[in-house]
Amino acid sequence: DVQLQASGGGLVQTGGSLRLSCTASGFTFDDYTIGWWRQAPGKEREGVSCMSSRDGQRYYADSVKGRFIISRDNAKNTLYLQMNNLKPEDTAMYFCGIMGTGSRGQGTLVTVSS
């Protein structure tokens, strides 16, 4: 079974940093582009960032460009999201998943206090 588990969320003050991790199993991790989504209460799900495996291309939503950095360690089947200069509007549940498949794991909550 495909499994994806996000971790690393927490409570942080405005301007702070967090590093999210997504551990994966049940599929060949380095065959897929893996990404992060987030959903805040009362808002639609938003794509945050994704990273391909073969060429390392990265995509970032405009709202996080220059603040978030996505990376992956294929040997560890793990995707990361380094989040810097966090803002209250970054508060959301963050999920990781396989692009184009609908496979998405349980999320981790990020709360940024003002």
Summary of the structure (lengths in Angstrom):
residues: 114
radius of gyration: 13.2
end to end distance: 39.8
largest distance: 40.2
contacts: 339
relative contact order: 0.33
helix: 8%
strand: 52%
